[in-house]
Amino acid sequence: MSTPVHIAILDDDVDITVLLGNYLQGHGYRVTQLHSGRALMALMAADAPALVLLDLGLPGEDGFSIARQLREHWHCGLVIVTGRGDAVDKVVGLEVGADDYVTKPFDLRELLARIKAVLRRLHPPPAAAPIAPTPTRLCFAGWELDSAARRLTNPQGQEVALTGGEFDLLHTFAQHPGRVLSRDFLLEQTRGREAGPFDRTVDVQVGRLRKKLDADPDDPQVIKSVRGAGYIFVPAVTGG
């Protein structure tokens, strides 16, 4: 049998961690329930999980700071699960590198679907029999995007760190150069869902990509906005 995927739940509400822990264990996951940022950091050092469910409202602790530490030091899935549903909190959560943001109260089945989607993006299953060979390296304007290693290299040959969501979005753009792509299309390709009326997930991640790809993010040359339509990936792309 395959080893169960390890998920950590960090929430100060014991009832929430027990509820989620029992539910996820019932679906075959190995779960560690935690109630402080210090406990999470100790777990990451000793037995890092594949994905962390993080509550922002921890007494005496900054949930965003914990999210930043995860992104700086570990490569794992990060889903913020919190009662803070303000749009600003959601934008900040995505900017610090969360793969998804779920507000309480939530439907357990929807949360499970989102967890599975994040894990699929981080650890895609091997293709059984590809119909046609697909380039593993996409090159544009001196940059190289390696889909097999999930790595971005700048024109100077240096690796540029990307979150899982950022990589998937850039990979989608690089596969469709010169085409106007809507937010709905980009969300469907990278997260398996459509955009809601106030969903800024794509906009936030495009902003973060521009900071990494452009010398002047306020005058983007790689990913340009098309008013009322979406975004277009400008450089020519070659496969390798």
GROMACS elastic network, one bead per residue, 0.5 to 0.9 nm:
[ bonds ]
;  ai    aj funct       b0    kb
    1     4     6  0.87615   500
    2     5     6  0.88850   500
    3     6     6  0.87829   500
    3    30     6  0.88699   500
    4    28     6  0.63107   500
    4    29     6  0.52121   500
    4    30     6  0.56148   500
    5    28     6  0.78320   500
    5    29     6  0.52306   500
    5    30     6  0.58396   500
    5    31     6  0.83782   500
    5    49     6  0.76697   500
    5    50     6  0.65482   500
    5    51     6  0.84649   500
    6    29     6  0.61075   500
    6    31     6  0.58076   500
    6    32     6  0.76495   500
    6    47     6  0.89157   500
    6    48     6  0.80314   500
    6    50     6  0.55281   500
    6    51     6  0.69684   500
    6    52     6  0.89206   500
    7    21     6  0.89387   500
    7    24     6  0.85186   500
    7    29     6  0.68893   500
    7    30     6  0.61454   500
    7    32     6  0.64340   500
    7    33     6  0.87622   500
    7    48     6  0.88915   500
    7    49     6  0.52840   500
    7    50     6  0.59808   500
    7    51     6  0.50073   500
    7    52     6  0.57952   500
    7    53     6  0.75054   500
    8    21     6  0.88472   500
    8    30     6  0.84863   500
    8    31     6  0.57161   500
    8    33     6  0.60549   500
    8    34     6  0.71642   500
    8    40     6  0.79239   500
    8    43     6  0.86707   500
    8    48     6  0.86036   500
    8    49     6  0.60935   500
    8    50     6  0.81538   500
    8    51     6  0.64356   500
    8    53     6  0.61716   500
    8    54     6  0.83580   500
    9    17     6  0.62602   500
    9    20     6  0.78417   500
    9    21     6  0.75555   500
    9    31     6  0.73159   500
    9    32     6  0.62490   500
    9    33     6  0.50111   500
    9    34     6  0.58407   500
    9    35     6  0.81500   500
    9    40     6  0.87739   500
    9    51     6  0.87662   500
    9    52     6  0.59640   500
    9    54     6  0.63476   500
    9    55     6  0.83060   500
   10    13     6  0.89008   500
   10    17     6  0.73502   500
   10    32     6  0.86214   500
   10    33     6  0.63886   500
   10    35     6  0.53905   500
   10    36     6  0.67221   500
   10    37     6  0.75494   500
   10    39     6  0.87933   500
   10    40     6  0.71746   500
   10    52     6  0.74196   500
   10    53     6  0.60918   500
   10    54     6  0.50722   500
   10    55     6  0.60851   500
   10    58     6  0.88333   500
   11    14     6  0.71107   500
   11    16     6  0.71067   500
   11    17     6  0.63587   500
   11    33     6  0.80278   500
   11    34     6  0.64829   500
   11    35     6  0.51414   500
   11    36     6  0.73237   500
   11    53     6  0.82496   500
   11    54     6  0.66303   500
   11    55     6  0.52073   500
   11    56     6  0.81317   500
   11    57     6  0.79492   500
   11    58     6  0.68901   500
   11    81     6  0.87232   500
   11    82     6  0.87440   500
   12    15     6  0.89173   500
   12    16     6  0.82782   500
   12    17     6  0.81442   500
   12    34     6  0.77335   500
   12    36     6  0.69032   500
   12    55     6  0.78775   500
   12    57     6  0.79195   500
   12    58     6  0.59381   500
   12    59     6  0.75161   500
   13    16     6  0.54020   500
   13    17     6  0.66227   500
   13    18     6  0.88456   500
   13    35     6  0.75316   500
   13    58     6  0.89970   500
   14    17     6  0.51771   500
   14    18     6  0.60962   500
   14    19     6  0.84811   500
   14    33     6  0.85104   500
   14    34     6  0.86771   500
   14    35     6  0.76134   500
   15    18     6  0.51931   500
   15    19     6  0.60416   500
   15    20     6  0.85755   500
   16    19     6  0.50973   500
   16    20     6  0.60616   500
   16    21     6  0.82161   500
   17    20     6  0.52100   500
   17    21     6  0.56466   500
   17    22     6  0.83670   500
   17    32     6  0.89140   500
   17    33     6  0.58450   500
   17    34     6  0.75956   500
   17    35     6  0.84705   500
   18    22     6  0.59869   500
   18    23     6  0.84082   500
   18    33     6  0.74753   500
   19    22     6  0.54632   500
   19    23     6  0.62097   500
   19    24     6  0.86746   500
   20    23     6  0.50683   500
   20    24     6  0.59805   500
   20    25     6  0.83387   500
   20    31     6  0.88922   500
   20    33     6  0.89427   500
   20   108     6  0.79423   500
   21    24     6  0.53401   500
   21    25     6  0.59660   500
   21    26     6  0.84333   500
   21    29     6  0.88190   500
   21    30     6  0.85511   500
   21    31     6  0.58805   500
   21    32     6  0.74963   500
   21    33     6  0.68695   500
   22    25     6  0.51694   500
   22    26     6  0.60851   500
   22    27     6  0.88134   500
   22    31     6  0.84581   500
   23    26     6  0.51287   500
   23    27     6  0.66718   500
   23   108     6  0.79243   500
   24    27     6  0.50466   500
   24    28     6  0.66250   500
   24    29     6  0.55848   500
   24    30     6  0.76940   500
   24    31     6  0.71739   500
   24   112     6  0.77452   500
   25    28     6  0.51241   500
   25    30     6  0.59962   500
   25    31     6  0.64927   500
   26    29     6  0.73360   500
   27   112     6  0.89597   500
   31    49     6  0.87000   500
   32    43     6  0.88287   500
   32    49     6  0.85582   500
   34    37     6  0.81240   500
   34    39     6  0.63832   500
   34    40     6  0.65540   500
   35    38     6  0.87096   500
   35    39     6  0.70782   500
   35    40     6  0.80600   500
   35    58     6  0.81461   500
   36    39     6  0.53192   500
   36    40     6  0.65196   500
   36    41     6  0.89094   500
   36    58     6  0.73134   500
   36    59     6  0.87144   500
   36    61     6  0.80379   500
   37    40     6  0.50223   500
   37    41     6  0.62495   500
   37    42     6  0.86782   500
   37    58     6  0.83123   500
   37    61     6  0.72549   500
   37    62     6  0.86929   500
   37    63     6  0.80766   500
   37    66     6  0.65680   500
   38    41     6  0.51743   500
   38    42     6  0.63019   500
   38    43     6  0.86937   500
   39    42     6  0.51468   500
   39    43     6  0.62554   500
   39    44     6  0.86950   500
   40    43     6  0.50301   500
   40    44     6  0.61337   500
   40    45     6  0.86894   500
   40    66     6  0.88772   500
   41    44     6  0.50420   500
   41    45     6  0.63409   500
   41    46     6  0.87519   500
   41    48     6  0.89673   500
   41    66     6  0.86271   500
   41    69     6  0.87053   500
   41    70     6  0.84127   500
   42    45     6  0.52796   500
   42    46     6  0.63283   500
   42    47     6  0.84183   500
   42    48     6  0.89779   500
   43    46     6  0.50974   500
   43    47     6  0.53990   500
   43    48     6  0.59889   500
   43    49     6  0.80296   500
   44    47     6  0.55866   500
   44    49     6  0.69040   500
   44    70     6  0.85427   500
   44    74     6  0.78678   500
   45    48     6  0.62832   500
   48    51     6  0.85706   500
   48    74     6  0.81698   500
   48    76     6  0.81760   500
   49    52     6  0.68491   500
   49    76     6  0.70686   500
   49    77     6  0.85820   500
   50    75     6  0.81426   500
   50    76     6  0.51443   500
   50    77     6  0.60887   500
   50    78     6  0.88564   500
   50   119     6  0.77531   500
   50   122     6  0.89012   500
   51    76     6  0.52907   500
   51    78     6  0.56730   500
   51    79     6  0.75787   500
   51   115     6  0.80625   500
   51   118     6  0.83987   500
   51   119     6  0.75206   500
   52    76     6  0.73043   500
   52    77     6  0.61186   500
   52    79     6  0.62590   500
   52    80     6  0.81326   500
   53    77     6  0.85261   500
   53    78     6  0.62226   500
   53    80     6  0.57362   500
   53    81     6  0.61541   500
   53   115     6  0.89010   500
   54    63     6  0.74999   500
   54    66     6  0.86218   500
   54    67     6  0.78589   500
   54    78     6  0.72486   500
   54    79     6  0.62527   500
   54    81     6  0.56162   500
   54    82     6  0.74567   500
   55    58     6  0.67522   500
   55    63     6  0.67159   500
   55    79     6  0.88737   500
   55    80     6  0.59096   500
   55    81     6  0.51016   500
   55    83     6  0.79554   500
   55    84     6  0.89879   500
   56    61     6  0.84183   500
   56    62     6  0.69444   500
   56    64     6  0.66948   500
   56    66     6  0.87420   500
   56    67     6  0.89278   500
   56    80     6  0.71929   500
   56    81     6  0.74823   500
   56    82     6  0.58021   500
   56    83     6  0.80163   500
   56    84     6  0.74619   500
   57    60     6  0.88136   500
   57    61     6  0.78228   500
   57    62     6  0.77011   500
   57    63     6  0.65831   500
   57    82     6  0.68872   500
   57    83     6  0.75153   500
   57    84     6  0.75901   500
   58    61     6  0.53553   500
   58    62     6  0.69213   500
   58    63     6  0.65815   500
   59    62     6  0.82911   500
   61    64     6  0.89513   500
   61    65     6  0.81966   500
   61    66     6  0.82820   500
   62    65     6  0.52618   500
   62    66     6  0.65402   500
   62    67     6  0.88699   500
   63    66     6  0.50819   500
   63    67     6  0.62967   500
   63    68     6  0.87560   500
   64    68     6  0.62642   500
   64    69     6  0.87299   500
   64    92     6  0.79330   500
   64    93     6  0.67437   500
   64    96     6  0.71464   500
   65    68     6  0.50716   500
   65    69     6  0.63172   500
   65    70     6  0.87438   500
   65    96     6  0.86408   500
   66    69     6  0.51392   500
   66    70     6  0.63494   500
   66    71     6  0.87776   500
   67    70     6  0.51592   500
   67    71     6  0.63387   500
   67    72     6  0.87101   500
   67    78     6  0.77909   500
   67    80     6  0.86245   500
   67    93     6  0.79581   500
   67    96     6  0.66019   500
   67    97     6  0.72462   500
   67    98     6  0.72704   500
   68    71     6  0.51143   500
   68    72     6  0.60859   500
   68    73     6  0.86507   500
   68    96     6  0.57494   500
   68    97     6  0.72237   500
   69    72     6  0.51091   500
   69    73     6  0.61284   500
   69    74     6  0.80121   500
   70    73     6  0.55374   500
   70    74     6  0.53840   500
   70    75     6  0.75843   500
   70    76     6  0.77429   500
   70    78     6  0.82376   500
   70    97     6  0.88542   500
   71    74     6  0.57757   500
   71    75     6  0.67267   500
   71    76     6  0.78910   500
   71    78     6  0.85733   500
   71    96     6  0.76331   500
   71    97     6  0.64021   500
   71    98     6  0.83852   500
   71   163     6  0.76650   500
   72    75     6  0.83589   500
   75   163     6  0.81253   500
   75   164     6  0.86187   500
   76   119     6  0.89048   500
   76   122     6  0.78555   500
   76   164     6  0.86161   500
   77    98     6  0.77539   500
   77    99     6  0.65170   500
   77   100     6  0.89405   500
   77   115     6  0.84318   500
   77   118     6  0.63714   500
   77   119     6  0.67398   500
   77   122     6  0.71570   500
   77   163     6  0.89926   500
   77   164     6  0.76988   500
   78    97     6  0.77019   500
   78    98     6  0.50915   500
   78    99     6  0.53985   500
   78   100     6  0.69530   500
   78   101     6  0.87849   500
   78   115     6  0.89912   500
   78   118     6  0.81614   500
   79    98     6  0.58098   500
   79    99     6  0.57084   500
   79   101     6  0.57113   500
   79   102     6  0.72701   500
   79   114     6  0.84241   500
   79   115     6  0.74784   500
   79   118     6  0.82824   500
   80    90     6  0.89366   500
   80    93     6  0.73496   500
   80    94     6  0.89727   500
   80    98     6  0.65876   500
   80    99     6  0.80895   500
   80   100     6  0.63597   500
   80   102     6  0.60212   500
   80   103     6  0.80520   500
   81    84     6  0.86796   500
   81   100     6  0.86525   500
   81   101     6  0.61864   500
   81   103     6  0.56919   500
   81   104     6  0.68563   500
   81   106     6  0.87115   500
   81   111     6  0.89326   500
   82    85     6  0.73310   500
   82   101     6  0.79819   500
   82   102     6  0.65106   500
   82   103     6  0.50184   500
   82   104     6  0.55957   500
   82   105     6  0.84616   500
   83    86     6  0.89814   500
   83   102     6  0.84952   500
   83   103     6  0.53252   500
   83   105     6  0.72123   500
   84    87     6  0.87979   500
   84    89     6  0.67914   500
   84    90     6  0.80669   500
   84   103     6  0.65790   500
   84   104     6  0.77588   500
   85    88     6  0.84660   500
   85    89     6  0.68856   500
   85    90     6  0.68527   500
   85   102     6  0.82697   500
   85   103     6  0.56204   500
   85   104     6  0.78100   500
   86    89     6  0.53265   500
   86    90     6  0.64347   500
   86    91     6  0.88512   500
   87    90     6  0.50505   500
   87    91     6  0.62229   500
   87    92     6  0.86419   500
   87   198     6  0.86149   500
   87   200     6  0.89564   500
   88    91     6  0.51372   500
   88    92     6  0.61616   500
   88    93     6  0.84890   500
   89    92     6  0.51089   500
   89    93     6  0.59791   500
   89    94     6  0.86234   500
   90    93     6  0.50151   500
   90    94     6  0.62790   500
   90    95     6  0.85486   500
   90   101     6  0.66063   500
   90   102     6  0.88471   500
   90   200     6  0.88810   500
   90   201     6  0.88086   500
   91    94     6  0.52376   500
   91    95     6  0.60835   500
   91    96     6  0.87498   500
   91   200     6  0.73860   500
   91   201     6  0.75877   500
   91   204     6  0.67761   500
   92    96     6  0.62200   500
   92    97     6  0.87497   500
   92   204     6  0.89075   500
   93    96     6  0.54189   500
   93    97     6  0.67167   500
   93    98     6  0.57956   500
   93    99     6  0.89235   500
   93   100     6  0.84602   500
   93   101     6  0.72181   500
   94    97     6  0.51949   500
   94    99     6  0.68913   500
   94   100     6  0.71420   500
   94   101     6  0.73991   500
   94   201     6  0.71734   500
   94   204     6  0.69521   500
   94   205     6  0.75341   500
   95    98     6  0.72321   500
   95   204     6  0.65382   500
   95   205     6  0.72097   500
   95   207     6  0.88306   500
   95   208     6  0.71034   500
   97   100     6  0.88444   500
   97   162     6  0.88903   500
   97   163     6  0.62056   500
   97   164     6  0.85596   500
   97   165     6  0.81570   500
   97   166     6  0.86711   500
   97   205     6  0.89835   500
   98   101     6  0.69561   500
   98   163     6  0.81922   500
   98   165     6  0.82611   500
   99   118     6  0.67281   500
   99   163     6  0.77561   500
   99   164     6  0.69111   500
   99   165     6  0.58089   500
   99   166     6  0.89045   500
  100   114     6  0.75368   500
  100   115     6  0.86122   500
  100   118     6  0.78035   500
  100   165     6  0.87199   500
  100   201     6  0.86463   500
  102   105     6  0.87170   500
  102   106     6  0.71961   500
  102   111     6  0.74671   500
  102   114     6  0.88727   500
  103   106     6  0.63380   500
  104   107     6  0.86828   500
  106   109     6  0.87160   500
  106   110     6  0.74772   500
  106   111     6  0.70736   500
  107   110     6  0.53074   500
  107   111     6  0.62914   500
  107   112     6  0.86983   500
  108   111     6  0.50811   500
  108   112     6  0.61255   500
  108   113     6  0.86286   500
  109   112     6  0.50747   500
  109   113     6  0.62414   500
  109   114     6  0.87161   500
  110   113     6  0.50417   500
  110   114     6  0.62626   500
  110   115     6  0.86475   500
  111   114     6  0.50920   500
  111   115     6  0.61744   500
  111   116     6  0.86425   500
  112   115     6  0.50338   500
  112   116     6  0.61851   500
  112   117     6  0.85872   500
  113   116     6  0.51416   500
  113   117     6  0.61725   500
  113   118     6  0.87671   500
  114   118     6  0.62905   500
  114   119     6  0.86607   500
  114   191     6  0.83819   500
  115   118     6  0.52633   500
  115   119     6  0.62501   500
  115   120     6  0.86126   500
  116   119     6  0.50969   500
  116   120     6  0.60452   500
  116   121     6  0.86551   500
  117   120     6  0.51125   500
  117   121     6  0.63496   500
  117   122     6  0.87649   500
  117   191     6  0.66085   500
  117   192     6  0.74160   500
  118   121     6  0.52096   500
  118   122     6  0.63143   500
  118   123     6  0.85958   500
  118   164     6  0.81693   500
  118   165     6  0.84666   500
  118   191     6  0.77347   500
  119   122     6  0.50565   500
  119   123     6  0.58467   500
  119   124     6  0.77099   500
  120   123     6  0.51260   500
  120   125     6  0.72768   500
  121   124     6  0.56334   500
  121   164     6  0.68604   500
  121   165     6  0.79313   500
  121   168     6  0.75018   500
  121   190     6  0.79177   500
  121   191     6  0.82564   500
  122   164     6  0.62269   500
  122   165     6  0.89009   500
  123   126     6  0.89965   500
  124   127     6  0.86671   500
  125   128     6  0.87520   500
  127   130     6  0.61440   500
  129   132     6  0.87955   500
  130   133     6  0.66270   500
  130   134     6  0.83170   500
  133   136     6  0.89293   500
  134   137     6  0.89316   500
  134   239     6  0.83891   500
  135   138     6  0.67948   500
  135   146     6  0.88928   500
  135   147     6  0.82487   500
  135   238     6  0.88295   500
  135   239     6  0.51905   500
  135   240     6  0.54396   500
  136   145     6  0.80865   500
  136   146     6  0.57093   500
  136   147     6  0.51422   500
  136   148     6  0.57728   500
  136   149     6  0.86332   500
  136   239     6  0.73402   500
  136   240     6  0.64145   500
  137   144     6  0.64772   500
  137   145     6  0.54565   500
  137   147     6  0.61355   500
  137   148     6  0.78564   500
  137   238     6  0.82680   500
  137   239     6  0.56826   500
  138   143     6  0.82624   500
  138   144     6  0.57515   500
  138   145     6  0.50726   500
  138   146     6  0.65544   500
  138   147     6  0.78765   500
  138   171     6  0.83221   500
  138   174     6  0.69613   500
  138   175     6  0.80590   500
  138   237     6  0.63356   500
  138   238     6  0.57085   500
  138   240     6  0.62119   500
  139   142     6  0.66198   500
  139   143     6  0.55437   500
  139   145     6  0.62543   500
  139   146     6  0.87063   500
  139   174     6  0.83918   500
  139   236     6  0.82912   500
  139   237     6  0.54924   500
  139   238     6  0.52184   500
  139   239     6  0.62973   500
  139   240     6  0.74563   500
  140   143     6  0.51893   500
  140   144     6  0.65649   500
  140   145     6  0.83888   500
  140   174     6  0.80355   500
  140   235     6  0.58864   500
  140   236     6  0.59160   500
  140   238     6  0.67024   500
  141   144     6  0.85519   500
  141   155     6  0.77302   500
  141   222     6  0.86233   500
  141   235     6  0.62816   500
  141   236     6  0.74248   500
  141   237     6  0.80330   500
  142   153     6  0.87700   500
  142   154     6  0.68168   500
  142   156     6  0.82813   500
  143   152     6  0.72909   500
  143   153     6  0.57590   500
  143   155     6  0.51168   500
  143   156     6  0.85466   500
  143   157     6  0.82932   500
  143   213     6  0.87936   500
  144   151     6  0.81669   500
  144   152     6  0.57987   500
  144   153     6  0.51574   500
  144   154     6  0.66748   500
  144   155     6  0.77869   500
  144   157     6  0.87047   500
  145   149     6  0.88341   500
  145   150     6  0.73457   500
  145   151     6  0.59400   500
  145   153     6  0.65221   500
  145   154     6  0.89463   500
  145   167     6  0.87123   500
  145   170     6  0.85397   500
  145   171     6  0.74198   500
  145   174     6  0.84883   500
  146   149     6  0.55721   500
  146   150     6  0.54525   500
  146   151     6  0.51267   500
  146   152     6  0.63023   500
  146   153     6  0.81927   500
  147   151     6  0.68207   500
  147   152     6  0.87393   500
  147   167     6  0.87378   500
  147   171     6  0.75503   500
  148   151     6  0.79400   500
  149   152     6  0.88808   500
  150   162     6  0.87216   500
  150   164     6  0.85143   500
  150   167     6  0.70173   500
  150   168     6  0.88685   500
  151   159     6  0.69582   500
  151   160     6  0.75340   500
  151   161     6  0.76244   500
  151   162     6  0.77083   500
  151   167     6  0.79010   500
  152   158     6  0.83549   500
  152   159     6  0.56911   500
  152   160     6  0.55122   500
  152   161     6  0.71612   500
  152   162     6  0.74846   500
  152   167     6  0.80648   500
  153   156     6  0.77709   500
  153   157     6  0.55955   500
  153   158     6  0.53022   500
  153   160     6  0.57951   500
  153   161     6  0.88805   500
  154   157     6  0.53536   500
  154   158     6  0.54191   500
  154   159     6  0.63430   500
  154   160     6  0.66810   500
  154   213     6  0.82172   500
  155   158     6  0.74384   500
  156   159     6  0.89119   500
  160   212     6  0.75888   500
  161   212     6  0.88642   500
  162   165     6  0.78969   500
  162   166     6  0.56732   500
  162   167     6  0.57712   500
  162   209     6  0.84167   500
  162   212     6  0.89355   500
  163   166     6  0.51275   500
  163   167     6  0.61871   500
  163   168     6  0.86744   500
  164   167     6  0.52585   500
  164   168     6  0.62911   500
  164   169     6  0.86953   500
  165   168     6  0.52242   500
  165   169     6  0.61849   500
  165   170     6  0.86468   500
  165   190     6  0.72272   500
  165   191     6  0.82886   500
  165   205     6  0.76105   500
  166   169     6  0.51804   500
  166   170     6  0.61234   500
  166   171     6  0.84564   500
  166   205     6  0.61195   500
  166   206     6  0.79312   500
  166   208     6  0.78630   500
  166   209     6  0.67894   500
  167   170     6  0.52253   500
  167   171     6  0.59639   500
  167   172     6  0.85383   500
  168   171     6  0.50863   500
  168   172     6  0.61622   500
  168   173     6  0.86967   500
  168   189     6  0.83039   500
  168   190     6  0.57143   500
  168   191     6  0.87872   500
  169   172     6  0.51521   500
  169   173     6  0.63246   500
  169   174     6  0.86998   500
  169   186     6  0.70294   500
  169   187     6  0.84573   500
  169   189     6  0.81593   500
  169   190     6  0.61382   500
  169   202     6  0.81032   500
  169   205     6  0.77753   500
  169   206     6  0.80126   500
  169   209     6  0.88908   500
  170   173     6  0.50476   500
  170   174     6  0.60990   500
  170   175     6  0.85969   500
  170   206     6  0.84994   500
  170   209     6  0.76691   500
  171   174     6  0.50718   500
  171   175     6  0.61955   500
  171   176     6  0.88218   500
  172   175     6  0.51941   500
  172   176     6  0.65709   500
  172   186     6  0.72985   500
  172   189     6  0.71374   500
  172   190     6  0.75079   500
  173   176     6  0.52695   500
  173   177     6  0.62585   500
  173   179     6  0.86697   500
  173   181     6  0.80515   500
  173   186     6  0.83315   500
  173   223     6  0.82493   500
  173   231     6  0.88152   500
  173   232     6  0.75945   500
  173   233     6  0.57487   500
  174   177     6  0.55864   500
  174   233     6  0.68553   500
  174   235     6  0.85816   500
  174   236     6  0.86827   500
  174   237     6  0.65936   500
  175   237     6  0.79299   500
  176   179     6  0.59306   500
  176   180     6  0.85240   500
  176   181     6  0.81739   500
  176   232     6  0.85202   500
  176   233     6  0.72820   500
  176   237     6  0.87939   500
  177   180     6  0.84945   500
  177   232     6  0.71225   500
  177   233     6  0.50121   500
  177   234     6  0.62816   500
  177   235     6  0.68304   500
  177   236     6  0.64803   500
  177   237     6  0.66653   500
  178   232     6  0.60358   500
  178   233     6  0.56093   500
  178   234     6  0.55822   500
  178   235     6  0.75140   500
  178   236     6  0.76336   500
  179   231     6  0.81787   500
  179   232     6  0.55909   500
  179   233     6  0.68955   500
  179   234     6  0.84252   500
  180   225     6  0.88726   500
  180   226     6  0.72956   500
  180   229     6  0.71304   500
  180   230     6  0.63650   500
  180   231     6  0.54799   500
  180   233     6  0.76895   500
  181   184     6  0.83037   500
  181   185     6  0.63416   500
  181   186     6  0.67247   500
  181   226     6  0.89487   500
  181   229     6  0.73627   500
  181   230     6  0.55059   500
  181   231     6  0.53617   500
  181   232     6  0.61146   500
  181   233     6  0.85625   500
  182   185     6  0.51952   500
  182   186     6  0.63011   500
  182   187     6  0.86658   500
  182   228     6  0.89445   500
  182   229     6  0.57573   500
  182   231     6  0.65404   500
  182   232     6  0.89114   500
  183   186     6  0.50688   500
  183   187     6  0.60620   500
  183   188     6  0.84428   500
  183   194     6  0.80541   500
  183   195     6  0.66359   500
  183   200     6  0.89566   500
  183   201     6  0.89123   500
  183   202     6  0.64147   500
  183   203     6  0.82257   500
  183   229     6  0.80589   500
  183   230     6  0.57569   500
  183   231     6  0.78315   500
  184   187     6  0.52285   500
  184   188     6  0.60434   500
  184   189     6  0.85795   500
  184   193     6  0.77146   500
  184   195     6  0.51986   500
  184   196     6  0.86660   500
  184   230     6  0.88701   500
  185   188     6  0.51038   500
  185   189     6  0.61309   500
  185   190     6  0.86027   500
  185   193     6  0.88403   500
  185   194     6  0.74693   500
  185   195     6  0.86930   500
  186   189     6  0.51705   500
  186   190     6  0.60736   500
  186   191     6  0.80801   500
  186   194     6  0.85529   500
  186   195     6  0.89449   500
  186   202     6  0.72785   500
  187   190     6  0.51869   500
  187   191     6  0.52370   500
  187   192     6  0.63406   500
  187   193     6  0.57807   500
  187   194     6  0.58167   500
  187   195     6  0.64614   500
  187   201     6  0.81465   500
  187   202     6  0.69694   500
  188   191     6  0.55350   500
  188   194     6  0.56631   500
  188   195     6  0.82178   500
  189   192     6  0.59099   500
  189   193     6  0.80152   500
  190   193     6  0.82645   500
  191   194     6  0.84041   500
  195   198     6  0.78450   500
  195   199     6  0.56310   500
  195   200     6  0.81507   500
  195   201     6  0.83045   500
  195   202     6  0.87468   500
  196   200     6  0.85836   500
  197   200     6  0.88780   500
  199   202     6  0.78732   500
  199   203     6  0.86000   500
  200   203     6  0.51592   500
  200   204     6  0.60699   500
  200   205     6  0.86141   500
  201   204     6  0.53461   500
  201   205     6  0.63230   500
  201   206     6  0.86384   500
  202   205     6  0.51967   500
  202   206     6  0.59857   500
  202   207     6  0.85176   500
  203   206     6  0.51226   500
  203   207     6  0.61862   500
  203   208     6  0.87354   500
  204   207     6  0.51496   500
  204   208     6  0.64068   500
  204   209     6  0.87961   500
  205   209     6  0.61496   500
  205   210     6  0.85768   500
  206   209     6  0.50323   500
  206   210     6  0.61369   500
  206   211     6  0.87453   500
  206   223     6  0.76050   500
  206   231     6  0.89497   500
  207   210     6  0.51806   500
  207   211     6  0.65214   500
  207   217     6  0.76747   500
  208   211     6  0.52710   500
  208   212     6  0.67197   500
  208   213     6  0.88932   500
  208   217     6  0.88974   500
  209   212     6  0.51599   500
  209   213     6  0.60257   500
  209   214     6  0.82766   500
  209   217     6  0.88025   500
  209   223     6  0.84921   500
  210   213     6  0.50282   500
  210   214     6  0.54086   500
  210   215     6  0.85369   500
  210   216     6  0.81409   500
  210   217     6  0.51919   500
  210   218     6  0.83496   500
  210   220     6  0.64201   500
  210   221     6  0.85392   500
  210   222     6  0.75287   500
  210   223     6  0.71027   500
  211   214     6  0.58936   500
  211   215     6  0.75694   500
  211   216     6  0.74788   500
  211   217     6  0.51852   500
  211   218     6  0.87311   500
  211   220     6  0.88264   500
  212   215     6  0.80531   500
  212   217     6  0.81930   500
  213   216     6  0.88077   500
  213   217     6  0.79365   500
  213   220     6  0.83819   500
  213   221     6  0.85430   500
  213   222     6  0.70663   500
  213   223     6  0.88449   500
  214   217     6  0.53709   500
  214   218     6  0.86550   500
  214   219     6  0.79025   500
  214   220     6  0.59425   500
  214   221     6  0.65926   500
  214   222     6  0.70084   500
  215   218     6  0.89894   500
  215   219     6  0.84242   500
  215   220     6  0.81302   500
  215   221     6  0.88855   500
  216   219     6  0.54227   500
  216   220     6  0.64540   500
  216   221     6  0.85677   500
  217   220     6  0.51645   500
  217   221     6  0.83934   500
  219   224     6  0.87504   500
  220   223     6  0.62200   500
  220   224     6  0.61084   500
  220   225     6  0.87600   500
  221   224     6  0.65027   500
  221   233     6  0.87342   500
  221   234     6  0.70045   500
  221   235     6  0.81857   500
  222   232     6  0.82874   500
  222   233     6  0.58563   500
  222   234     6  0.52993   500
  222   235     6  0.61761   500
  223   231     6  0.65366   500
  223   232     6  0.57102   500
  223   234     6  0.61411   500
  223   235     6  0.85392   500
  224   230     6  0.87388   500
  224   231     6  0.56158   500
  224   232     6  0.53876   500
  224   233     6  0.65632   500
  224   234     6  0.70304   500
  225   228     6  0.88019   500
  225   229     6  0.81528   500
  225   230     6  0.60743   500
  225   232     6  0.64770   500
  226   229     6  0.54524   500
  226   230     6  0.52280   500
  226   231     6  0.52986   500
  226   232     6  0.69073   500
  227   230     6  0.65940   500
  227   231     6  0.82444   500
  233   236     6  0.84757   500
